Amino acid sequence: QTQLGMNALKGQGAVSNFERQLVGQASISPTDRPEILMYKADLLGARGRFDQFIQQKFLESKMSALDFKNSAQYKKWVNQYDSTLSKIRDKYLGGE
């Protein structure tokens, strides 16, 4: 069941609409300024850390993937992740 659950969480795409909006801007272009490259790297790093954190919490939960993703705690973690993305955006783009 654990492997099935991890497969259900794996490749889930954007965690939230907010993430979809920010990461949609994260493709690298040869014309990007260095600070924009750092912004995009920070976005991708935050997603990697979030994925690792969620994987650990899912394995500890012993819940099905569906129950885990529908849980209040998971939604709280997604909101915290969105807050992290906001801080990254504001750091580099000034809260556009």
C-alpha positions, 0 to 999 in steps of 0.5 A: 500500500505504501508504494501505491500511495507514493505513486499516487503522490508522485508526479502530482503536478502543481500543488496549488493554483498559486504554485502553478502560476509562479512555476509557469514562469520558471523556465530558463531563458538565455536572456534571464538576468542573474537574479531571475535565475536565482529566483527560479532556482529558489522556486524549484528548490522549495518544491523539492524540499516540499516534496521530500517533506510531504513524502516523509509525512505521508509515510509516517501517516499510514493513511491512503494517498487520497485520505492524506491529500484530503486531510486538514494537515496536508492542506495546512502544509500546502498553505505554508508552502504557498507562503514560502513561495510568496516570500520567494516571489517578494524577495526577487520580484517585490510582490508583483 
